[in-house]
Amino acid sequence: MSEIFMTIGDVAKQLGLPEERLLAMAESGNLPATRTGEQWRIRRVDFEKWVAGHATTSPVSGQRFVIVNSFVASTKKLGNKALDELTERVPQAELHHRLVRALGPSIVLTHSAAGTKPFELDLMAPLPQKVRVYMYNVTRPPGGRPLGEHKVQLIVPGQRRGDRASFDNSDGRIAILIGYAAEEDVFVLWDAGLYSDFAWSRNVQVKSETIIAATAGQLATQERQLRPSNGLVAVETVLAVKPRLLRDALLRRMQLTRERLLRD
């Protein structure tokens, strides 16, 4: 019996997720589980099919990932079977690998180690030659935000809960704020200059419809009204693109930022 069926506790141990989250996934139908009295049970074969059905492979590192809703998994071996450990985020180094891959070797001259944050790159003209990228996972918030929005959470290295921080534009490098929606394979670009003196884990949003438009192969745009720390109302244009259009999106991001600075 134990070899055929798994409990929520069994799944939690194998995937490294809290039981509370797995229970919520079971109740919402996102996990192939059946309630028996007060307990949930999952047939092991159904669980393995569920994991395998959401598998993908990184185009850069060749590492296996599973994407289910907003959760991303990296593959590991459990016994004689290949299962995937669900986590909420693509690892930071993988985010940077995907950024470099999307821009391509003809654009990226040099870059810092993939695991460092922020991520520094030297690029070919007409892109800005020296950039400092702050890159985050784009996720669907489980609560507290409208269902039609995705978000990133701003935390910079060294920032602690209760601290305020800003992006670093020193040494002639331009700070760029990028999000990556792993499930859709979409890059999102905000105007980093509008985010200064921000609180720890500040939410920055993008509409789901903007990401969906990007998946259709277009450079999708969205306007947001913000009130930056200087108190003046500003209109931000958010961009979202698939990897093949990332270069164009960066050029457009720089153009929009210049136009905003001239207006200001």
Phi and psi restraints in degrees (value plus and minus 20) as a CYANA .aco file:
   2 SER   PHI     -87.4   -47.4
   2 SER   PSI     -45.1    -5.1
   3 GLU   PHI    -100.3   -60.3
   3 GLU   PSI     -40.3    -0.3
   4 ILE   PHI    -112.5   -72.5
   4 ILE   PSI     -60.3   -20.3
   5 PHE   PHI    -133.0   -93.0
   5 PHE   PSI     129.6   169.6
   6 MET   PHI    -140.5  -100.5
   6 MET   PSI     124.0   164.0
   7 THR   PHI    -110.0   -70.0
   7 THR   PSI     149.5   189.5
   8 ILE   PHI     -79.9   -39.9
   8 ILE   PSI     -55.7   -15.7
   9 GLY   PHI     -83.1   -43.1
   9 GLY   PSI     -60.0   -20.0
  10 ASP   PHI     -81.4   -41.4
  10 ASP   PSI     -65.4   -25.4
  11 VAL   PHI     -84.8   -44.8
  11 VAL   PSI     -61.3   -21.3
  12 ALA   PHI     -79.6   -39.6
  12 ALA   PSI     -61.4   -21.4
  13 LYS   PHI     -86.8   -46.8
  13 LYS   PSI     -60.4   -20.4
  14 GLN   PHI     -94.8   -54.8
  14 GLN   PSI     -51.3   -11.3
  15 LEU   PHI    -118.9   -78.9
  15 LEU   PSI     -34.1     5.9
  16 GLY   PHI      52.3    92.3
  16 GLY   PSI       8.3    48.3
  17 LEU   PHI    -130.9   -90.9
  17 LEU   PSI     132.5   172.5
  18 PRO   PHI     -83.2   -43.2
  18 PRO   PSI     124.8   164.8
  19 GLU   PHI     -81.8   -41.8
  19 GLU   PSI     -53.1   -13.1
  20 GLU   PHI     -81.2   -41.2
  20 GLU   PSI     -60.0   -20.0
  21 ARG   PHI     -88.1   -48.1
  21 ARG   PSI     -61.4   -21.4
  22 LEU   PHI     -86.5   -46.5
  22 LEU   PSI     -56.7   -16.7
  23 LEU   PHI     -81.9   -41.9
  23 LEU   PSI     -61.7   -21.7
  24 ALA   PHI     -84.1   -44.1
  24 ALA   PSI     -57.9   -17.9
  25 MET   PHI     -87.5   -47.5
  25 MET   PSI     -58.0   -18.0
  26 ALA   PHI     -85.8   -45.8
  26 ALA   PSI     -64.3   -24.3
  27 GLU   PHI     -86.4   -46.4
  27 GLU   PSI     -50.0   -10.0
  28 SER   PHI    -108.3   -68.3
  28 SER   PSI     -21.5    18.5
  29 GLY   PHI      65.5   105.5
  29 GLY   PSI     -12.2    27.8
  30 ASN   PHI    -106.9   -66.9
  30 ASN   PSI     -20.4    19.6
  31 LEU   PHI    -151.7  -111.7
  31 LEU   PSI     113.7   153.7
  32 PRO   PHI     -96.1   -56.1
  32 PRO   PSI      43.4    83.4
  33 ALA   PHI    -132.4   -92.4
  33 ALA   PSI     136.8   176.8
  34 THR   PHI    -144.8  -104.8
  34 THR   PSI     114.1   154.1
  35 ARG   PHI    -101.7   -61.7
  35 ARG   PSI     109.9   149.9
  36 THR   PHI    -143.6  -103.6
  36 THR   PSI      81.6   121.6
  37 GLY   PHI      45.9    85.9
  37 GLY   PSI    -139.9   -99.9
  38 GLU   PHI    -116.1   -76.1
  38 GLU   PSI     -19.2    20.8
  39 GLN   PHI    -134.0   -94.0
  39 GLN   PSI     132.0   172.0
  40 TRP   PHI    -123.4   -83.4
  40 TRP   PSI     119.0   159.0
  41 ARG   PHI    -148.8  -108.8
  41 ARG   PSI     125.1   165.1
  42 ILE   PHI    -149.7  -109.7
  42 ILE   PSI     106.5   146.5
  43 ARG   PHI     -85.8   -45.8
  43 ARG   PSI     112.2   152.2
  44 ARG   PHI     -77.3   -37.3
  44 ARG   PSI     -59.8   -19.8
  45 VAL   PHI     -85.1   -45.1
  45 VAL   PSI     -56.1   -16.1
  46 ASP   PHI     -88.6   -48.6
  46 ASP   PSI     -58.5   -18.5
  47 PHE   PHI     -83.5   -43.5
  47 PHE   PSI     -64.6   -24.6
  48 GLU   PHI     -86.0   -46.0
  48 GLU   PSI     -56.1   -16.1
  49 LYS   PHI     -87.6   -47.6
  49 LYS   PSI     -58.2   -18.2
  50 TRP   PHI     -82.0   -42.0
  50 TRP   PSI     -64.0   -24.0
  51 VAL   PHI     -85.7   -45.7
  51 VAL   PSI     -68.1   -28.1
  52 ALA   PHI     -84.1   -44.1
  52 ALA   PSI     -50.5   -10.5
  53 GLY   PHI     -91.3   -51.3
  53 GLY   PSI     -33.7     6.3
  54 HIS   PHI    -135.3   -95.3
  54 HIS   PSI      -1.2    38.8
  55 ALA   PHI    -103.8   -63.8
  55 ALA   PSI     125.7   165.7
  56 THR   PHI    -164.3  -124.3
  56 THR   PSI     152.0   192.0
  57 THR   PHI    -145.6  -105.6
  57 THR   PSI     114.0   154.0
  58 SER   PHI     -81.0   -41.0
  58 SER   PSI     109.6   149.6
  59 PRO   PHI     -91.0   -51.0
  59 PRO   PSI     -32.3     7.7
  60 VAL   PHI    -119.8   -79.8
  60 VAL   PSI     -79.0   -39.0
  61 SER   PHI    -110.5   -70.5
  61 SER   PSI     -35.5     4.5
  62 GLY   PHI      58.2    98.2
  62 GLY   PSI     -17.6    22.4
  63 GLN   PHI     -92.5   -52.5
  63 GLN   PSI     124.6   164.6
  64 ARG   PHI    -104.8   -64.8
  64 ARG   PSI     120.5   160.5
  65 PHE   PHI    -153.4  -113.4
  65 PHE   PSI     132.5   172.5
  66 VAL   PHI    -139.9   -99.9
  66 VAL   PSI     111.0   151.0
  67 ILE   PHI    -139.8   -99.8
  67 ILE   PSI      97.7   137.7
  68 VAL   PHI    -152.2  -112.2
  68 VAL   PSI      94.4   134.4
  69 ASN   PHI      34.8    74.8
  69 ASN   PSI    -136.9   -96.9
  70 SER   PHI    -121.5   -81.5
  70 SER   PSI     -10.4    29.6
  71 PHE   PHI    -120.1   -80.1
  71 PHE   PSI     119.3   159.3
  72 VAL   PHI    -141.2  -101.2
  72 VAL   PSI     117.7   157.7
  73 ALA   PHI    -142.1  -102.1
  73 ALA   PSI     123.8   163.8
  74 SER   PHI    -127.8   -87.8
  74 SER   PSI     118.2   158.2
  75 THR   PHI     -92.9   -52.9
  75 THR   PSI     121.1   161.1
  76 LYS   PHI    -164.1  -124.1
  76 LYS   PSI     146.1   186.1
  77 LYS   PHI    -114.0   -74.0
  77 LYS   PSI     111.3   151.3
  78 LEU   PHI    -144.1  -104.1
  78 LEU   PSI      86.7   126.7
  79 GLY   PHI      46.3    86.3
  79 GLY   PSI    -149.7  -109.7
  80 ASN   PHI    -120.1   -80.1
  80 ASN   PSI     -12.1    27.9
  81 LYS   PHI    -137.1   -97.1
  81 LYS   PSI     125.0   165.0
  82 ALA   PHI    -109.7   -69.7
  82 ALA   PSI      91.9   131.9
  83 LEU   PHI    -139.6   -99.6
  83 LEU   PSI     149.6   189.6
  84 ASP   PHI    -141.0  -101.0
  84 ASP   PSI     114.7   154.7
  85 GLU   PHI    -111.9   -71.9
  85 GLU   PSI      92.2   132.2
  86 LEU   PHI     -92.5   -52.5
  86 LEU   PSI     113.8   153.8
  87 THR   PHI    -152.1  -112.1
  87 THR   PSI     153.2   193.2
  88 GLU   PHI    -108.1   -68.1
  88 GLU   PSI     -30.4     9.6
  89 ARG   PHI    -162.2  -122.2
  89 ARG   PSI     130.3   170.3
  90 VAL   PHI     -91.2   -51.2
  90 VAL   PSI     114.2   154.2
  91 PRO   PHI     -76.1   -36.1
  91 PRO   PSI     130.4   170.4
  92 GLN   PHI     -77.0   -37.0
  92 GLN   PSI     -64.0   -24.0
  93 ALA   PHI     -80.8   -40.8
  93 ALA   PSI     -57.6   -17.6
  94 GLU   PHI     -87.6   -47.6
  94 GLU   PSI     -57.9   -17.9
  95 LEU   PHI     -75.6   -35.6
  95 LEU   PSI     -67.2   -27.2
  96 HIS   PHI     -89.2   -49.2
  96 HIS   PSI     -56.6   -16.6
  97 HIS   PHI     -78.3   -38.3
  97 HIS   PSI     -63.7   -23.7
  98 ARG   PHI     -88.6   -48.6
  98 ARG   PSI     -54.5   -14.5
  99 LEU   PHI     -83.0   -43.0
  99 LEU   PSI     -68.2   -28.2
 100 VAL   PHI     -83.2   -43.2
 100 VAL   PSI     -62.3   -22.3
 101 ARG   PHI     -82.4   -42.4
 101 ARG   PSI     -61.1   -21.1
 102 ALA   PHI     -85.9   -45.9
 102 ALA   PSI     -58.4   -18.4
 103 LEU   PHI     -95.6   -55.6
 103 LEU   PSI     -59.0   -19.0
 104 GLY   PHI      70.8   110.8
 104 GLY   PSI     138.3   178.3
 105 PRO   PHI     -86.9   -46.9
 105 PRO   PSI     -41.1    -1.1
 106 SER   PHI     -95.6   -55.6
 106 SER   PSI     -34.7     5.3
 107 ILE   PHI    -125.9   -85.9
 107 ILE   PSI     -64.1   -24.1
 108 VAL   PHI    -106.9   -66.9
 108 VAL   PSI      92.3   132.3
 109 LEU   PHI    -101.2   -61.2
 109 LEU   PSI     -73.6   -33.6
 110 THR   PHI    -164.9  -124.9
 110 THR   PSI     142.8   182.8
 111 HIS   PHI    -175.5  -135.5
 111 HIS   PSI     141.1   181.1
 112 SER   PHI     -94.0   -54.0
 112 SER   PSI     155.6   195.6
 113 ALA   PHI     -77.5   -37.5
 113 ALA   PSI     121.1   161.1
 114 ALA   PHI     -79.9   -39.9
 114 ALA   PSI     -49.2    -9.2
 115 GLY   PHI    -104.9   -64.9
 115 GLY   PSI     -21.8    18.2
 116 THR   PHI    -106.2   -66.2
 116 THR   PSI     128.4   168.4
 117 LYS   PHI    -160.8  -120.8
 117 LYS   PSI     105.8   145.8
 118 PRO   PHI     -90.3   -50.3
 118 PRO   PSI     146.5   186.5
 119 PHE   PHI    -125.1   -85.1
 119 PHE   PSI      99.0   139.0
 120 GLU   PHI    -120.0   -80.0
 120 GLU   PSI     114.7   154.7
 121 LEU   PHI    -153.9  -113.9
 121 LEU   PSI     125.7   165.7
 122 ASP   PHI    -127.1   -87.1
 122 ASP   PSI     104.1   144.1
 123 LEU   PHI    -137.5   -97.5
 123 LEU   PSI     138.9   178.9
 124 MET   PHI     -98.8   -58.8
 124 MET   PSI     125.9   165.9
 125 ALA   PHI     -82.3   -42.3
 125 ALA   PSI     129.1   169.1
 126 PRO   PHI    -105.9   -65.9
 126 PRO   PSI     -15.5    24.5
 127 LEU   PHI     -90.4   -50.4
 127 LEU   PSI     136.9   176.9
 128 PRO   PHI     -78.3   -38.3
 128 PRO   PSI     117.4   157.4
 129 GLN   PHI     -92.9   -52.9
 129 GLN   PSI     -52.6   -12.6
 130 LYS   PHI    -149.5  -109.5
 130 LYS   PSI      96.8   136.8
 131 VAL   PHI    -147.7  -107.7
 131 VAL   PSI     134.6   174.6
 132 ARG   PHI    -145.6  -105.6
 132 ARG   PSI      87.6   127.6
 133 VAL   PHI    -115.3   -75.3
 133 VAL   PSI     109.1   149.1
 134 TYR   PHI    -126.4   -86.4
 134 TYR   PSI      89.2   129.2
 135 MET   PHI    -139.1   -99.1
 135 MET   PSI     115.6   155.6
 136 TYR   PHI    -155.6  -115.6
 136 TYR   PSI     136.1   176.1
 137 ASN   PHI     -93.1   -53.1
 137 ASN   PSI     115.2   155.2
 138 VAL   PHI    -112.1   -72.1
 138 VAL   PSI     105.6   145.6
 139 THR   PHI    -148.3  -108.3
 139 THR   PSI     141.0   181.0
 140 ARG   PHI    -109.8   -69.8
 140 ARG   PSI      98.2   138.2
 141 PRO   PHI     -87.3   -47.3
 141 PRO   PSI     113.5   153.5
 142 PRO   PHI     -91.9   -51.9
 142 PRO   PSI     -38.1     1.9
 143 GLY   PHI    -190.8  -150.8
 143 GLY   PSI     140.3   180.3
 144 GLY   PHI      68.7   108.7
 144 GLY   PSI     -32.5     7.5
 145 ARG   PHI    -150.0  -110.0
 145 ARG   PSI     136.1   176.1
 146 PRO   PHI     -78.3   -38.3
 146 PRO   PSI     127.4   167.4
 147 LEU   PHI     -84.1   -44.1
 147 LEU   PSI     -43.4    -3.4
 148 GLY   PHI    -104.1   -64.1
 148 GLY   PSI      -5.7    34.3
 149 GLU   PHI    -142.9  -102.9
 149 GLU   PSI     126.5   166.5
 150 HIS   PHI    -129.4   -89.4
 150 HIS   PSI     148.2   188.2
 151 LYS   PHI    -171.7  -131.7
 151 LYS   PSI     141.6   181.6
 152 VAL   PHI    -140.3  -100.3
 152 VAL   PSI     140.7   180.7
 153 GLN   PHI    -139.1   -99.1
 153 GLN   PSI      98.6   138.6
 154 LEU   PHI    -101.0   -61.0
 154 LEU   PSI      96.4   136.4
 155 ILE   PHI    -161.3  -121.3
 155 ILE   PSI     105.2   145.2
 156 VAL   PHI    -123.4   -83.4
 156 VAL   PSI     138.2   178.2
 157 PRO   PHI     -74.3   -34.3
 157 PRO   PSI     112.7   152.7
 158 GLY   PHI      68.2   108.2
 158 GLY   PSI     -31.9     8.1
 159 GLN   PHI     -99.4   -59.4
 159 GLN   PSI     114.1   154.1
 160 ARG   PHI    -136.1   -96.1
 160 ARG   PSI     143.7   183.7
 161 ARG   PHI     -74.5   -34.5
 161 ARG   PSI     109.5   149.5
 162 GLY   PHI      75.2   115.2
 162 GLY   PSI     -37.3     2.7
 163 ASP   PHI    -102.0   -62.0
 163 ASP   PSI     135.6   175.6
 164 ARG   PHI    -132.1   -92.1
 164 ARG   PSI     131.0   171.0
 165 ALA   PHI    -170.2  -130.2
 165 ALA   PSI     148.7   188.7
 166 SER   PHI    -159.6  -119.6
 166 SER   PSI     141.5   181.5
 167 PHE   PHI     -94.5   -54.5
 167 PHE   PSI     130.9   170.9
 168 ASP   PHI    -114.6   -74.6
 168 ASP   PSI      96.0   136.0
 169 ASN   PHI    -128.7   -88.7
 169 ASN   PSI       0.7    40.7
 170 SER   PHI     -94.9   -54.9
 170 SER   PSI     150.4   190.4
 171 ASP   PHI      40.2    80.2
 171 ASP   PSI       7.7    47.7
 172 GLY   PHI      53.4    93.4
 172 GLY   PSI      -6.5    33.5
 173 ARG   PHI    -119.1   -79.1
 173 ARG   PSI     120.0   160.0
 174 ILE   PHI    -112.0   -72.0
 174 ILE   PSI     105.5   145.5
 175 ALA   PHI     -96.3   -56.3
 175 ALA   PSI     113.9   153.9
 176 ILE   PHI    -147.4  -107.4
 176 ILE   PSI     113.0   153.0
 177 LEU   PHI    -125.0   -85.0
 177 LEU   PSI      96.8   136.8
 178 ILE   PHI    -149.0  -109.0
 178 ILE   PSI     118.7   158.7
 179 GLY   PHI    -134.6   -94.6
 179 GLY   PSI     136.6   176.6
 180 TYR   PHI    -152.5  -112.5
 180 TYR   PSI      99.5   139.5
 181 ALA   PHI    -113.0   -73.0
 181 ALA   PSI      81.3   121.3
 182 ALA   PHI     -83.8   -43.8
 182 ALA   PSI     -61.0   -21.0
 183 GLU   PHI     -82.8   -42.8
 183 GLU   PSI     -57.9   -17.9
 184 GLU   PHI    -115.4   -75.4
 184 GLU   PSI     -28.6    11.4
 185 ASP   PHI      35.8    75.8
 185 ASP   PSI      34.1    74.1
 186 VAL   PHI    -147.5  -107.5
 186 VAL   PSI     116.1   156.1
 187 PHE   PHI    -117.3   -77.3
 187 PHE   PSI     118.6   158.6
 188 VAL   PHI    -140.3  -100.3
 188 VAL   PSI     112.4   152.4
 189 LEU   PHI    -140.9  -100.9
 189 LEU   PSI      99.7   139.7
 190 TRP   PHI    -121.4   -81.4
 190 TRP   PSI     151.2   191.2
 191 ASP   PHI    -108.2   -68.2
 191 ASP   PSI      79.5   119.5
 192 ALA   PHI     -79.1   -39.1
 192 ALA   PSI     -48.4    -8.4
 193 GLY   PHI     -87.0   -47.0
 193 GLY   PSI     -35.8     4.2
 194 LEU   PHI    -110.5   -70.5
 194 LEU   PSI     -20.5    19.5
 195 TYR   PHI    -141.0  -101.0
 195 TYR   PSI      73.5   113.5
 196 SER   PHI    -152.1  -112.1
 196 SER   PSI     136.4   176.4
 197 ASP   PHI      30.4    70.4
 197 ASP   PSI      28.7    68.7
 198 PHE   PHI    -115.7   -75.7
 198 PHE   PSI     133.6   173.6
 199 ALA   PHI     -94.1   -54.1
 199 ALA   PSI     138.8   178.8
 200 TRP   PHI     -77.8   -37.8
 200 TRP   PSI     110.9   150.9
 201 SER   PHI      44.5    84.5
 201 SER   PSI      14.1    54.1
 202 ARG   PHI     -83.6   -43.6
 202 ARG   PSI     116.7   156.7
 203 ASN   PHI    -103.6   -63.6
 203 ASN   PSI     116.5   156.5
 204 VAL   PHI    -148.1  -108.1
 204 VAL   PSI     106.5   146.5
 205 GLN   PHI    -126.5   -86.5
 205 GLN   PSI     140.8   180.8
 206 VAL   PHI    -164.8  -124.8
 206 VAL   PSI     121.0   161.0
 207 LYS   PHI     -91.2   -51.2
 207 LYS   PSI     124.5   164.5
 208 SER   PHI     -80.0   -40.0
 208 SER   PSI     -56.1   -16.1
 209 GLU   PHI     -85.8   -45.8
 209 GLU   PSI     -47.6    -7.6
 210 THR   PHI     -88.6   -48.6
 210 THR   PSI     -63.3   -23.3
 211 ILE   PHI     -85.3   -45.3
 211 ILE   PSI     -60.7   -20.7
 212 ILE   PHI     -82.3   -42.3
 212 ILE   PSI     -61.6   -21.6
 213 ALA   PHI     -81.7   -41.7
 213 ALA   PSI     -57.7   -17.7
 214 ALA   PHI     -85.7   -45.7
 214 ALA   PSI     -55.8   -15.8
 215 THR   PHI     -84.1   -44.1
 215 THR   PSI     -39.6     0.4
 216 ALA   PHI    -100.2   -60.2
 216 ALA   PSI     -20.5    19.5
 217 GLY   PHI      76.9   116.9
 217 GLY   PSI      -7.3    32.7
 218 GLN   PHI    -129.6   -89.6
 218 GLN   PSI     142.6   182.6
 219 LEU   PHI    -102.8   -62.8
 219 LEU   PSI      79.3   119.3
 220 ALA   PHI    -105.3   -65.3
 220 ALA   PSI     122.8   162.8
 221 THR   PHI    -148.8  -108.8
 221 THR   PSI     135.6   175.6
 222 GLN   PHI    -172.0  -132.0
 222 GLN   PSI     116.0   156.0
 223 GLU   PHI    -121.8   -81.8
 223 GLU   PSI     116.1   156.1
 224 ARG   PHI    -149.0  -109.0
 224 ARG   PSI     120.7   160.7
 225 GLN   PHI    -115.8   -75.8
 225 GLN   PSI     105.2   145.2
 226 LEU   PHI    -143.4  -103.4
 226 LEU   PSI     140.1   180.1
 227 ARG   PHI    -145.1  -105.1
 227 ARG   PSI      72.0   112.0
 228 PRO   PHI     -83.4   -43.4
 228 PRO   PSI     160.0   200.0
 229 SER   PHI     -83.4   -43.4
 229 SER   PSI     -40.2    -0.2
 230 ASN   PHI     -98.8   -58.8
 230 ASN   PSI     -23.5    16.5
 231 GLY   PHI      66.4   106.4
 231 GLY   PSI     -28.0    12.0
 232 LEU   PHI    -107.5   -67.5
 232 LEU   PSI     117.3   157.3
 233 VAL   PHI     -91.1   -51.1
 233 VAL   PSI     113.6   153.6
 234 ALA   PHI    -151.4  -111.4
 234 ALA   PSI     128.1   168.1
 235 VAL   PHI    -124.0   -84.0
 235 VAL   PSI     100.2   140.2
 236 GLU   PHI    -122.5   -82.5
 236 GLU   PSI     116.2   156.2
 237 THR   PHI    -122.0   -82.0
 237 THR   PSI      96.7   136.7
 238 VAL   PHI    -113.0   -73.0
 238 VAL   PSI     117.9   157.9
 239 LEU   PHI    -134.8   -94.8
 239 LEU   PSI     125.8   165.8
 240 ALA   PHI    -161.5  -121.5
 240 ALA   PSI     113.1   153.1
 241 VAL   PHI    -168.6  -128.6
 241 VAL   PSI     137.8   177.8
 242 LYS   PHI     -96.1   -56.1
 242 LYS   PSI     143.9   183.9
 243 PRO   PHI     -73.5   -33.5
 243 PRO   PSI     -57.5   -17.5
 244 ARG   PHI     -87.3   -47.3
 244 ARG   PSI     -36.9     3.1
 245 LEU   PHI    -127.2   -87.2
 245 LEU   PSI      -8.8    31.2
 246 LEU   PHI     -84.0   -44.0
 246 LEU   PSI     -60.3   -20.3
 247 ARG   PHI     -77.8   -37.8
 247 ARG   PSI     -67.4   -27.4
 248 ASP   PHI     -81.9   -41.9
 248 ASP   PSI     -58.0   -18.0
 249 ALA   PHI     -86.3   -46.3
 249 ALA   PSI     -59.1   -19.1
 250 LEU   PHI     -84.7   -44.7
 250 LEU   PSI     -61.2   -21.2
 251 LEU   PHI     -81.8   -41.8
 251 LEU   PSI     -64.1   -24.1
 252 ARG   PHI     -85.6   -45.6
 252 ARG   PSI     -58.1   -18.1
 253 ARG   PHI     -80.3   -40.3
 253 ARG   PSI     -64.5   -24.5
 254 MET   PHI     -84.7   -44.7
 254 MET   PSI     -60.7   -20.7
 255 GLN   PHI     -82.8   -42.8
 255 GLN   PSI     -65.5   -25.5
 256 LEU   PHI     -83.8   -43.8
 256 LEU   PSI     -58.2   -18.2
 257 THR   PHI     -86.2   -46.2
 257 THR   PSI     -62.6   -22.6
 258 ARG   PHI     -80.6   -40.6
 258 ARG   PSI     -63.2   -23.2
 259 GLU   PHI     -82.1   -42.1
 259 GLU   PSI     -59.8   -19.8
 260 ARG   PHI     -85.1   -45.1
 260 ARG   PSI     -63.4   -23.4
 261 LEU   PHI     -84.1   -44.1
 261 LEU   PSI     -57.7   -17.7
 262 LEU   PHI     -85.7   -45.7
 262 LEU   PSI     -58.8   -18.8
 263 ARG   PHI     -84.9   -44.9
 263 ARG   PSI     -61.1   -21.1
